[in-house]
């Protein structure tokens, strides 16, 4: 009956069903979805979406604010990569099997409550999300300002309206009407310190903002939004700085695109999420333009996303990212990768059983008929064979069976992992900014062409990480053509230590045994950039064939006291055809040394004089 009502309403309001190819403009205010109301519109917006005609449609919100709360009618089980499998997911705006649809917020503020996924695109095509912001009335991670700090006491000032809490003897209970989470002080990644200008102080990050006897800290409520932590601290935060107090799980993305095609997101501000910021999982062709994942400037916050900002797993086609700003994230600004899956059993010459190796990758629809599958030896990450997938069959939430068209090599066994080469994208990232997030800037793992140009990095860890791992995280794969050009790497880059962050640019595949006859990465060019390193480590690279570091400007930075005392400026392991030349290196740069391992001097095709005199074997 409700469906008939909405269809009649389309006609009554003058929204006649358009001819094929014409766009039906639907002003949502005409369907009772009004701005600046306090009630949730989750049910109403999904009812409109459900009853849309099979035509190109633009849903237009009148400018204002809108609230979204979980509704049991709009839940679905999803296995989202790099996300805890808390199911079913609560869905705010749900698009399933839709084509040619635009959601236009016209500058509206979308306000979410509790654990919920703001936008879900499931098997959709030609979708545009434009002109709105995403935020939470009460964020799922807390913040506080350090008003007093020494070896015995730390006093926090917490905004009780944004972060309601109750002080207990052994911690702080953050809570709303529908959820509560206990927080205790810790020394690692679940407690991140920021300066008032939104920079993570050097040598903190995952190394910890506070150290000492953290298990026996006593918590006292001082009233007026102040909480005292008393204990024995050997390291403590700086007064006037801010703490990000992570207490919730990563269980919903901000925007989730699942097995969709041609997704365009433009002029969108993401101020908070319950997990990854914008997650693309098996999505074909993506455009990100004028998107900010940053703390809400109107609310004096320092946290934006709970984890990565933009996360792409198993995507294909082309990814375009232009004018994207990332600040206040608790993980990487951009992460683009596939998923290696280890072989657990060889059934016959055409069939393998594989398993999801990482807890946050299980349940993925990993392949389909016709996909090209690379067979990778885990010990040296070498791939000599590519087979064509005939079928993908799920056995349970941990295992699946793959059948191939061609006969498998005789030695394929549990010592191998597989990579899906079909679901790998080409990438263009331009005119963007990666601020001081916890961890790294851009993580790139795709064999297709990648261009990173005209961006600015101010990252706490490595600005760019090119990895690849078939043994722990299982994030694939090897790059074949990467151009890093005309970017600016500010003095704050790589000021704290995080996993794989050996230098400002870190090329760090996890290879148990480097095979010098078959290198993992290929054709990486770092040209025409400006670096201002405050510490020594500039470039770290493992297993690269044809590596260029040319025509860059390297100035001495002074953002922090250097602490990587043993690091060379350039550290190469198992590389060949390396050219480091025509770089302008300031006389005050801390390290002009080049260290090589598992390679010969003859593997250096060109090395400029400042470095050739200081090669460390």
Backbone torsions as a table, in degrees:
resi	resn	phi	psi	omega
1	UNK	NA	-40.3	179.8
2	UNK	-63.2	-38.9	179.5
3	UNK	-61.7	-43.0	178.9
4	UNK	-62.4	-39.9	-180.0
5	UNK	-59.4	-46.9	-178.1
6	UNK	-67.3	-38.6	178.7
7	UNK	-65.2	-40.8	175.7
8	UNK	-63.0	-36.8	-178.8
9	UNK	-64.7	-38.8	176.5
10	UNK	-53.8	-45.0	-177.2
11	UNK	-71.5	-45.1	-177.5
12	UNK	-61.1	-33.5	-177.4
13	UNK	-88.5	10.4	177.1
14	UNK	84.2	10.3	-179.6
15	UNK	-94.2	71.4	179.3
16	UNK	-64.3	149.5	-179.2
17	UNK	-65.6	122.8	-173.9
18	UNK	-76.9	166.0	173.0
19	UNK	-69.9	162.3	179.6
20	UNK	-55.2	130.0	179.0
21	UNK	94.9	-23.2	176.8
22	UNK	-78.6	152.0	-178.0
23	UNK	-99.0	125.8	175.1
24	UNK	-84.6	117.4	178.2
25	UNK	-91.4	121.2	179.8
26	UNK	-116.1	112.3	175.2
27	UNK	-85.1	110.7	-170.0
28	UNK	-65.7	-23.6	177.6
29	UNK	-61.0	-29.4	179.6
30	UNK	-72.9	-11.3	178.8
31	UNK	-111.3	22.6	174.0
32	UNK	85.8	4.4	177.9
33	UNK	-95.5	94.9	-170.6
34	UNK	-101.7	148.4	177.0
35	UNK	-76.4	160.0	169.3
36	UNK	63.0	36.0	173.6
37	UNK	-111.1	156.3	-176.4
38	UNK	-92.9	-14.1	-178.7
39	UNK	-79.7	155.8	178.9
40	UNK	-71.9	142.6	177.0
41	UNK	-111.0	15.9	-177.8
42	UNK	-55.1	-49.0	-178.0
43	UNK	-67.1	-43.0	-174.4
44	UNK	-65.7	-44.5	-177.7
45	UNK	-68.5	-36.4	179.5
46	UNK	-72.1	-28.7	175.7
47	UNK	-68.1	-41.0	176.6
48	UNK	-61.4	-45.0	-179.5
49	UNK	-62.2	-42.3	-178.9
50	UNK	-59.7	-36.6	-173.2
51	UNK	-96.3	11.0	179.3
52	UNK	-66.7	142.7	174.2
53	UNK	-69.6	161.6	-178.4
54	UNK	-81.2	68.1	-178.4
55	UNK	-144.9	161.3	171.9
56	UNK	-58.2	131.8	-173.1
57	UNK	-136.2	143.1	168.3
58	UNK	-121.4	117.9	175.9
59	UNK	-91.4	122.0	-173.2
60	UNK	-116.0	120.6	173.9
61	UNK	-88.0	137.8	167.5
62	UNK	-68.4	140.0	-174.2
63	UNK	-62.5	133.6	-179.7
64	UNK	163.2	-160.5	176.2
65	UNK	-113.3	151.0	-177.5
66	UNK	-139.0	140.1	179.9
67	UNK	-104.3	143.1	176.7
68	UNK	-131.3	126.5	176.7
69	UNK	-124.6	156.6	177.8
70	UNK	-57.4	142.5	177.3
71	UNK	-137.3	126.0	-174.5
72	UNK	-62.9	-17.1	176.2
73	UNK	-72.0	-17.9	-175.3
74	UNK	-124.1	74.8	177.2
75	UNK	-134.7	149.4	177.6
76	UNK	-158.7	147.8	177.2
77	UNK	-80.1	127.5	173.6
78	UNK	-135.2	140.3	169.8
79	UNK	-101.1	99.7	-176.0
80	UNK	-98.8	128.8	-177.4
81	UNK	-60.3	148.0	178.3
82	UNK	54.0	33.5	-177.1
83	UNK	-141.1	142.9	176.9
84	UNK	-67.7	139.2	-177.1
85	UNK	-82.1	68.8	172.7
86	UNK	-92.7	108.6	-174.4
87	UNK	-128.5	154.1	-1.1
88	UNK	-76.1	158.9	176.1
89	UNK	-78.5	141.7	171.6
90	UNK	-84.2	126.3	-174.5
91	UNK	-113.2	127.7	178.7
92	UNK	-87.1	-61.7	176.2
93	UNK	-114.9	116.5	-171.0
94	UNK	-118.5	115.1	175.3
95	UNK	-111.2	119.4	-179.0
96	UNK	-128.4	124.7	178.7
97	UNK	53.4	42.1	177.6
98	UNK	-105.6	148.9	175.9
99	UNK	-128.0	147.0	170.8
100	UNK	56.9	59.9	-179.5
101	UNK	-131.2	137.1	176.4
102	UNK	-120.5	134.0	171.6
103	UNK	-112.2	115.7	-174.0
104	UNK	-115.2	110.5	-178.9
105	UNK	-81.6	-12.6	-178.6
106	UNK	51.7	37.9	179.1
107	UNK	85.7	15.1	-177.7
108	UNK	-75.0	158.2	174.9
109	UNK	-103.8	118.3	177.0
110	UNK	-98.7	117.9	-172.8
111	UNK	-111.5	126.2	-173.9
112	UNK	-113.7	158.4	-176.2
113	UNK	-133.8	139.0	176.7
114	UNK	65.4	-165.7	-178.2
115	UNK	-83.8	113.2	-172.4
116	UNK	-157.6	152.9	178.0
117	UNK	-104.0	109.4	-173.9
118	UNK	-56.3	-48.2	-178.9
119	UNK	-133.6	133.8	176.2
120	UNK	-129.8	123.7	176.9
121	UNK	-113.0	109.9	-174.7
122	UNK	-114.9	110.0	-179.9
123	UNK	54.2	48.7	179.2
124	UNK	-107.9	164.7	-179.2
125	UNK	-144.2	138.2	178.9
126	UNK	59.1	63.9	-179.3
127	UNK	-114.4	135.0	173.8
128	UNK	-120.5	130.7	172.3
129	UNK	-117.6	117.0	-171.1
130	UNK	-140.7	146.4	163.6
131	UNK	65.8	58.5	174.3
132	UNK	-160.4	170.2	173.9
133	UNK	-123.2	154.9	178.5
134	UNK	-119.3	128.1	176.9
135	UNK	-154.2	169.6	176.4
136	UNK	-115.3	140.5	175.0
137	UNK	-64.0	-43.8	176.0
138	UNK	-126.4	104.7	-174.2
139	UNK	-59.7	157.9	-177.1
140	UNK	-91.6	4.8	172.3
141	UNK	-136.7	139.9	-173.0
142	UNK	-97.1	161.7	176.7
143	UNK	-136.5	156.3	175.5
144	UNK	-157.7	150.1	178.6
145	UNK	-94.5	137.5	178.9
146	UNK	-82.2	110.1	-179.5
147	UNK	-99.0	-17.8	179.0
148	UNK	-154.8	139.9	-175.7
149	UNK	-159.1	123.9	170.2
150	UNK	-152.7	-167.7	-174.3
151	UNK	-71.4	-9.4	-178.5
152	UNK	-115.0	-33.2	-174.1
153	UNK	-139.7	142.2	171.8
154	UNK	-128.4	126.8	179.5
155	UNK	-113.0	126.3	-179.8
156	UNK	-106.1	142.7	170.9
157	UNK	-111.5	120.4	-172.9
158	UNK	-120.7	134.3	175.9
159	UNK	-72.0	104.7	-173.9
160	UNK	-69.2	-23.4	178.8
161	UNK	-73.4	-45.3	179.7
162	UNK	-77.0	-33.5	-174.3
163	UNK	-129.5	71.8	-179.4
164	UNK	-58.0	139.9	-175.2
165	UNK	-151.0	165.6	173.2
166	UNK	-134.8	127.5	-178.8
167	UNK	-84.9	128.2	173.9
168	UNK	-116.6	165.2	-174.5
169	UNK	-60.6	-34.5	-174.8
170	UNK	-110.2	18.3	178.6
171	UNK	164.3	-175.2	178.1
172	UNK	-116.6	127.2	178.2
173	UNK	-97.9	106.4	174.7
174	UNK	-85.9	134.4	-171.9
175	UNK	-156.4	153.3	169.4
176	UNK	-128.3	-168.4	180.0
177	UNK	-65.9	-23.9	-172.6
178	UNK	-118.7	-4.6	177.4
179	UNK	-154.3	159.0	173.0
180	UNK	-150.2	144.7	-177.7
181	UNK	-140.0	133.5	178.7
182	UNK	-86.8	136.5	176.1
183	UNK	-124.4	136.4	172.5
184	UNK	-129.7	151.1	179.6
185	UNK	-63.0	140.3	180.0
186	UNK	-141.9	165.8	-173.2
187	UNK	-100.7	3.8	-173.8
188	UNK	-120.2	-140.0	-169.7
189	UNK	-72.2	-11.9	-179.4
190	UNK	-86.3	5.3	176.0
191	UNK	-143.3	106.5	-174.7
192	UNK	-117.4	135.4	-179.0
193	UNK	-99.7	140.9	175.5
194	UNK	-127.7	145.9	170.1
195	UNK	-80.0	165.6	178.6
196	UNK	-59.2	-23.9	177.0
197	UNK	-94.6	22.5	169.1
198	UNK	66.0	42.6	175.2
199	UNK	-119.2	133.5	173.4
200	UNK	-74.2	122.7	-178.0
201	UNK	-58.9	148.3	-178.3
202	UNK	-60.3	146.1	176.2
203	UNK	58.8	34.3	170.4
204	UNK	-117.7	-108.9	178.9
205	UNK	52.3	-129.7	-179.4
206	UNK	-71.0	-15.1	175.6
207	UNK	-73.7	-15.0	174.8
208	UNK	104.5	138.9	174.7
209	UNK	-90.4	-21.0	-177.9
210	UNK	-142.1	143.3	177.7
211	UNK	-140.2	165.4	-178.8
212	UNK	131.8	-155.0	179.1
213	UNK	-84.3	81.0	-173.0
214	UNK	-79.7	-18.4	-179.3
215	UNK	-72.1	-23.0	-174.8
216	UNK	-112.5	23.3	176.7
217	UNK	-68.7	137.8	177.8
218	UNK	-106.9	136.0	-175.1
219	UNK	-110.1	131.4	-179.6
220	UNK	-130.6	136.7	177.6
221	UNK	-85.8	115.3	179.5
222	UNK	-91.6	-4.0	-178.0
223	UNK	82.1	166.4	178.2
224	UNK	55.5	36.3	176.0
225	UNK	77.0	18.2	-179.9
226	UNK	-116.4	138.3	-179.2
227	UNK	-128.8	132.5	179.6
228	UNK	-103.5	131.6	174.0
229	UNK	-109.3	118.4	-177.1
230	UNK	-114.6	133.2	-179.4
231	UNK	179.8	-161.6	177.2
232	UNK	-110.8	105.4	-175.3
233	UNK	-110.0	125.4	175.3
234	UNK	-91.6	-16.6	173.3
235	UNK	-142.5	139.1	-176.8
236	UNK	-146.8	159.2	-174.6
237	UNK	-74.4	168.7	-179.2
238	UNK	-87.8	133.4	177.5
239	UNK	-59.1	137.4	-177.7
240	UNK	93.8	-15.2	175.6
241	UNK	-82.8	178.1	-176.1
242	UNK	-123.9	145.7	174.5
243	UNK	-106.6	135.0	166.8
244	UNK	-97.2	117.2	-173.7
245	UNK	-108.2	92.6	-176.2
246	UNK	-76.8	127.6	-178.7
247	UNK	-136.6	-8.6	-176.1
248	UNK	-109.2	170.0	179.1
249	UNK	-91.9	160.7	173.6
250	UNK	-88.8	95.2	-171.4
251	UNK	-121.7	-12.9	176.6
252	UNK	-141.9	138.2	172.3
253	UNK	-78.7	163.5	174.0
254	UNK	-72.4	-51.5	172.0
255	UNK	-129.0	130.7	-177.1
256	UNK	-123.2	117.9	176.3
257	UNK	-108.6	118.0	-171.0
258	UNK	-121.8	114.9	178.2
259	UNK	48.9	49.5	-178.6
260	UNK	-118.6	175.3	-174.0
261	UNK	-143.4	139.8	176.5
262	UNK	57.8	68.7	179.8
263	UNK	-106.5	128.4	-176.5
264	UNK	-124.8	121.1	178.2
265	UNK	-121.9	124.3	-173.4
266	UNK	-144.1	140.5	177.2
267	UNK	55.4	53.2	-179.8
268	UNK	-123.9	131.8	175.1
269	UNK	-108.4	123.6	177.0
270	UNK	-109.4	111.2	-176.1
271	UNK	-97.5	-15.7	-179.7
272	UNK	-166.0	153.0	174.0
273	UNK	-147.7	167.2	176.3
274	UNK	-95.3	9.1	-179.2
275	UNK	-178.4	-135.3	175.6
276	UNK	-58.8	148.9	-177.8
277	UNK	-68.9	-72.3	176.7
278	UNK	-125.8	118.1	-174.4
279	UNK	-112.3	123.3	174.7
280	UNK	-111.1	117.5	-176.8
281	UNK	-122.8	114.8	-175.8
282	UNK	51.2	58.6	179.2
283	UNK	-117.4	139.5	-175.2
284	UNK	-108.7	110.4	179.1
285	UNK	75.3	116.4	-178.3
286	UNK	-137.2	138.1	170.9
287	UNK	-122.7	125.2	173.1
288	UNK	-117.5	119.0	-177.6
289	UNK	-139.3	130.5	178.1
290	UNK	54.9	49.0	178.1
291	UNK	-111.0	133.5	177.5
292	UNK	-119.6	125.8	168.7
293	UNK	-114.1	95.4	-168.1
294	UNK	-144.2	161.6	173.0
295	UNK	-64.4	147.3	-179.8
296	UNK	-67.3	113.4	-176.2
297	UNK	-67.0	-19.7	-179.0
298	UNK	-80.8	-11.9	-173.3
299	UNK	-119.3	14.1	176.9
300	UNK	52.5	43.1	178.7
301	UNK	-97.3	160.7	177.6
302	UNK	-119.3	-11.6	178.0
303	UNK	-103.9	139.4	168.5
304	UNK	-111.0	-85.1	-175.7
305	UNK	-96.3	150.9	179.8
306	UNK	-67.9	-25.5	-176.1
307	UNK	-145.9	-136.7	179.2
308	UNK	-60.9	153.4	174.5
309	UNK	-79.5	-72.1	174.9
310	UNK	-105.8	125.3	-177.9
311	UNK	-128.4	123.6	-179.6
312	UNK	-120.1	120.6	177.4
313	UNK	-125.8	124.2	175.4
314	UNK	62.8	35.5	179.1
315	UNK	-92.1	166.4	176.6
316	UNK	-144.1	-173.3	-173.8
317	UNK	75.1	-136.0	-177.2
318	UNK	-128.9	137.1	174.6
319	UNK	-109.0	122.4	175.3
320	UNK	-115.2	123.9	178.1
321	UNK	-125.7	118.5	-177.3
322	UNK	-136.2	131.0	177.9
323	UNK	57.1	54.2	178.1
324	UNK	-107.3	130.0	-178.8
325	UNK	-117.4	130.1	-178.9
326	UNK	-130.1	121.8	177.4
327	UNK	-143.5	150.7	172.5
328	UNK	70.5	21.8	178.2
329	UNK	-84.8	152.5	175.8
330	UNK	-96.1	13.6	170.5
331	UNK	-158.3	-154.5	-166.4
332	UNK	-75.4	149.7	178.8
333	UNK	-66.8	-43.1	177.9
334	UNK	-140.0	136.1	174.4
335	UNK	-136.1	117.8	-178.8
336	UNK	-122.7	118.0	-175.7
337	UNK	-159.6	168.6	167.0
338	UNK	-107.6	-166.0	-179.8
339	UNK	-132.2	115.6	170.0
340	UNK	-70.0	143.4	172.7
341	UNK	-124.8	129.8	-179.3
342	UNK	-78.6	145.7	175.1
343	UNK	-77.6	127.1	177.4
344	UNK	-103.8	-25.8	-179.0
345	UNK	-157.8	138.0	172.0
346	UNK	-95.7	114.4	-177.4
347	UNK	-81.2	-49.0	175.7
348	UNK	-157.3	-167.7	-174.4
349	UNK	-70.4	-8.2	-178.7
350	UNK	-124.6	-1.6	-169.1
351	UNK	-133.8	134.8	176.3
352	UNK	-129.1	147.8	167.7
353	UNK	-105.8	128.6	179.8
354	UNK	-121.1	164.5	177.7
355	UNK	-131.5	157.0	174.0
356	UNK	-78.9	113.0	-168.6
357	UNK	-77.3	-31.9	-177.1
358	UNK	-106.1	143.3	-177.8
359	UNK	-57.5	-29.6	-177.7
360	UNK	-94.2	17.6	176.4
361	UNK	-125.7	0.6	-176.4
362	UNK	-70.0	153.5	177.2
363	UNK	83.7	1.4	-178.7
364	UNK	-70.3	143.6	171.6
365	UNK	-85.0	87.7	-160.9
366	UNK	-76.9	-25.6	-176.4
367	UNK	-158.2	171.1	177.6
368	UNK	-150.5	167.7	-177.1
369	UNK	-52.1	129.5	177.7
370	UNK	95.3	-9.2	179.7
371	UNK	-68.1	145.2	175.6
372	UNK	-89.9	124.3	-174.3
373	UNK	-116.8	123.1	177.2
374	UNK	-90.4	137.7	-179.1
375	UNK	-104.3	117.5	-169.1
376	UNK	-116.7	127.3	175.3
377	UNK	-78.5	120.0	-170.2
378	UNK	-63.9	-32.1	-174.2
379	UNK	-65.5	-42.6	-179.0
380	UNK	-119.7	4.0	178.3
381	UNK	60.7	26.0	-178.7
382	UNK	-88.3	137.8	178.6
383	UNK	-121.7	120.1	179.5
384	UNK	-114.7	-8.7	-173.4
385	UNK	-134.0	141.7	172.4
386	UNK	-129.1	121.8	178.1
387	UNK	-113.7	160.2	179.7
388	UNK	-100.9	128.8	-176.9
389	UNK	-76.5	131.7	177.3
390	UNK	-96.9	-41.3	-179.3
391	UNK	-154.3	151.9	177.1
392	UNK	-126.1	120.1	-176.8
393	UNK	-129.0	122.0	178.9
394	UNK	-75.4	129.6	176.2
395	UNK	-95.5	-43.0	174.1
396	UNK	-162.8	-171.1	-174.9
397	UNK	-72.8	-6.1	179.2
398	UNK	-110.9	-21.6	-171.2
399	UNK	-133.1	154.0	173.8
400	UNK	-148.4	161.1	-177.8
401	UNK	-113.7	134.4	178.6
402	UNK	-115.6	130.9	174.5
403	UNK	-117.1	135.0	-173.7
404	UNK	-112.3	156.4	176.2
405	UNK	-73.8	-37.9	-177.6
406	UNK	-99.0	156.6	177.2
407	UNK	-66.8	137.2	-179.8
408	UNK	-75.9	147.9	172.7
409	UNK	-56.5	148.0	-173.6
410	UNK	-63.8	-29.6	-173.8
411	UNK	-89.3	1.1	-178.9
412	UNK	-68.4	122.7	-174.9
413	UNK	-152.3	-160.2	-178.6
414	UNK	-70.0	-4.7	176.3
415	UNK	-85.7	7.2	-177.0
416	UNK	-119.6	153.6	168.6
417	UNK	-122.8	164.6	-178.3
418	UNK	-120.9	146.9	175.6
419	UNK	-126.5	134.5	176.9
420	UNK	-88.4	105.1	-176.8
421	UNK	-77.6	-23.1	-179.2
422	UNK	-65.2	-41.2	-177.6
423	UNK	-92.4	67.0	175.0
424	UNK	-136.6	135.4	-173.5
425	UNK	-103.0	158.3	160.2
426	UNK	-86.5	155.2	-169.5
427	UNK	-139.9	137.4	170.8
428	UNK	-130.5	118.9	178.6
429	UNK	-121.5	118.7	-175.7
430	UNK	-137.4	152.3	168.3
431	UNK	54.3	37.7	-174.9
432	UNK	-118.1	168.4	-176.2
433	UNK	-133.9	125.3	174.2
434	UNK	-111.1	107.9	-176.5
435	UNK	-84.5	-159.2	-174.0
436	UNK	-83.3	78.3	176.1
437	UNK	-91.1	158.4	171.5
438	UNK	-68.3	116.2	178.8
439	UNK	98.7	-135.4	-161.5
440	UNK	-104.6	178.2	176.2
441	UNK	-90.5	-89.2	-177.1
442	UNK	-110.7	125.6	173.7
443	UNK	-105.3	122.2	-173.9
444	UNK	-124.4	122.4	176.3
445	UNK	-144.4	86.4	177.0
446	UNK	-154.1	141.1	179.7
447	UNK	-78.6	-10.9	-179.1
448	UNK	-80.1	171.1	-175.9
449	UNK	-64.2	135.1	179.3
450	UNK	-128.1	130.3	174.0
451	UNK	-124.7	124.8	176.5
452	UNK	-120.3	107.6	-167.4
453	UNK	-141.4	137.9	174.7
454	UNK	60.8	43.2	177.1
455	UNK	-112.7	162.5	177.4
456	UNK	-120.9	133.1	-179.1
457	UNK	-120.0	134.0	176.1
458	UNK	-137.3	39.7	-167.2
459	UNK	-77.4	149.5	177.7
460	UNK	-71.1	-35.9	175.1
461	UNK	-105.6	-153.2	178.4
462	UNK	-59.4	140.4	177.4
463	UNK	-70.8	-43.3	179.3
464	UNK	-131.3	129.1	175.4
465	UNK	-121.6	124.5	172.8
466	UNK	-114.0	110.1	-169.8
467	UNK	-115.4	-124.3	-173.4
468	UNK	120.3	123.4	-171.3
469	UNK	-157.1	115.7	177.6
470	UNK	-108.8	22.9	-174.6
471	UNK	-131.3	-21.1	179.1
472	UNK	-134.0	-74.2	178.8
473	UNK	-73.3	-25.0	178.8
474	UNK	60.6	35.2	175.5
475	UNK	-94.2	116.4	-177.8
476	UNK	-96.0	161.9	6.2
477	UNK	-153.4	-160.2	-176.6
478	UNK	-72.4	139.1	176.4
479	UNK	-90.9	151.9	-178.1
480	UNK	-122.8	-18.4	-174.2
481	UNK	-160.9	94.8	-178.0
482	UNK	-125.4	128.6	175.6
483	UNK	-117.9	119.4	177.2
484	UNK	-113.3	105.5	-165.4
485	UNK	-136.5	136.1	171.1
486	UNK	57.3	36.2	175.7
487	UNK	-99.4	161.8	176.6
488	UNK	-116.4	124.0	179.4
489	UNK	-110.1	105.7	-173.1
490	UNK	-72.8	170.0	-173.0
491	UNK	-66.7	-19.7	-179.1
492	UNK	-77.8	-11.8	-173.9
493	UNK	-60.0	137.8	175.7
494	UNK	57.9	43.7	-178.3
495	UNK	-88.6	-16.6	175.6
496	UNK	-129.2	162.8	-173.7
497	UNK	-98.0	128.3	175.0
498	UNK	-135.1	169.3	-178.6
499	UNK	-56.9	130.7	176.9
500	UNK	72.4	5.9	-175.3
501	UNK	-93.2	76.0	-178.0
502	UNK	-86.1	-19.5	-177.5
503	UNK	-161.5	177.5	178.3
504	UNK	-59.6	-44.8	168.7
505	UNK	-111.9	117.7	-174.8
506	UNK	-118.3	116.7	177.4
507	UNK	-107.8	98.2	-161.7
508	UNK	-136.6	70.3	171.0
509	UNK	-71.4	143.9	177.6
510	UNK	-87.2	97.3	-177.8
511	UNK	-117.7	110.7	-179.5
512	UNK	-56.5	-37.0	-179.0
513	UNK	-139.8	104.7	-177.7
514	UNK	-66.6	124.8	178.0
515	UNK	-97.1	106.9	-175.4
516	UNK	-67.5	-16.8	-179.7
517	UNK	-84.6	-15.3	-178.3
518	UNK	-145.9	93.5	-175.1
519	UNK	-80.6	152.6	-169.6
520	UNK	-77.3	-55.4	-179.2
521	UNK	-96.3	155.8	-179.7
522	UNK	-141.5	149.1	167.3
523	UNK	54.9	66.3	175.2
524	UNK	-110.7	120.5	-179.4
525	UNK	-114.6	125.7	177.6
526	UNK	-120.1	99.0	-168.8
527	UNK	-136.8	140.5	171.3
528	UNK	70.4	22.3	-179.2
529	UNK	-96.0	166.0	174.2
530	UNK	-118.7	123.6	179.5
531	UNK	-114.9	143.8	174.1
532	UNK	-131.7	66.0	-174.5
533	UNK	-67.9	130.7	173.9
534	UNK	-87.6	-16.6	178.5
535	UNK	-120.4	-166.7	-171.8
536	UNK	-88.0	-44.0	-167.0
537	UNK	-73.2	115.9	-178.2
538	UNK	-106.6	-48.9	-177.9
539	UNK	-136.7	129.1	175.8
540	UNK	-127.7	129.7	-175.5
541	UNK	-145.5	132.6	174.9
542	UNK	-118.7	131.7	168.3
543	UNK	56.2	61.3	177.1
544	UNK	-122.4	130.2	172.4
545	UNK	-105.0	122.2	-175.7
546	UNK	70.3	81.2	178.1
547	UNK	-117.3	123.1	178.7
548	UNK	-115.7	131.6	170.6
549	UNK	-130.1	94.0	-167.5
550	UNK	-137.2	146.2	171.7
551	UNK	58.5	34.2	175.9
552	UNK	-97.3	156.2	174.3
553	UNK	-106.2	127.0	-177.5
554	UNK	-122.8	109.7	178.7
555	UNK	-108.3	157.0	177.4
556	UNK	-77.7	124.7	174.8
557	UNK	-94.5	160.9	-178.5
558	UNK	-137.5	34.6	-176.2
559	UNK	-77.1	-24.1	-178.2
560	UNK	-157.8	164.0	176.7
561	UNK	-73.6	128.5	-179.9
562	UNK	-63.6	144.0	-179.7
563	UNK	-136.0	-6.6	176.1
564	UNK	-88.6	71.1	-168.8
565	UNK	-64.6	-29.3	-175.1
566	UNK	-97.0	3.0	-174.6
567	UNK	-84.2	133.1	170.0
568	UNK	-77.5	165.7	176.1
569	UNK	-66.5	-39.5	179.4
570	UNK	-128.0	129.2	-178.5
571	UNK	-132.4	114.2	-176.8
572	UNK	-118.7	133.9	179.9
573	UNK	-129.0	119.0	175.2
574	UNK	60.8	39.6	178.3
575	UNK	-108.5	163.6	173.8
576	UNK	-150.8	162.7	-175.7
577	UNK	55.5	54.8	-177.7
578	UNK	-101.9	132.3	176.7
579	UNK	-124.8	119.5	175.1
580	UNK	-125.8	99.9	-172.9
581	UNK	-152.4	161.5	173.8
582	UNK	57.1	30.1	174.7
583	UNK	-93.9	140.3	175.6
584	UNK	-90.1	108.9	-175.2
585	UNK	-110.9	116.8	179.5
586	UNK	-61.6	144.9	-177.0
587	UNK	-63.3	-23.1	-177.2
588	UNK	-91.9	-0.8	177.3
589	UNK	-57.8	135.3	-167.8
590	UNK	-65.9	-35.2	-177.7
591	UNK	-137.0	125.5	174.0
592	UNK	-114.4	24.0	-177.7
593	UNK	-92.4	153.8	178.2
594	UNK	-127.5	117.8	179.2
595	UNK	-106.6	132.3	177.6
596	UNK	-124.0	142.4	176.8
597	UNK	-136.2	148.5	177.5
598	UNK	53.6	36.9	177.9
599	UNK	-160.3	169.1	-178.5
600	UNK	-109.8	160.9	175.3
601	UNK	-59.2	-30.9	179.2
602	UNK	-66.2	-15.9	175.9
603	UNK	-75.2	-10.0	176.6
604	UNK	-93.8	103.7	-176.0
605	UNK	-73.3	-34.8	177.6
606	UNK	-147.3	128.5	174.8
607	UNK	-139.2	124.8	-177.9
608	UNK	-68.3	160.5	-167.1
609	UNK	-61.0	-38.3	-178.4
610	UNK	-58.3	-30.0	-177.9
611	UNK	-96.3	-35.9	-175.7
612	UNK	-61.9	-26.0	178.8
613	UNK	-78.5	-11.0	-175.3
614	UNK	-128.4	40.6	177.1
615	UNK	-78.2	126.5	179.7
616	UNK	-104.5	120.1	-178.5
617	UNK	-94.1	NA	NA
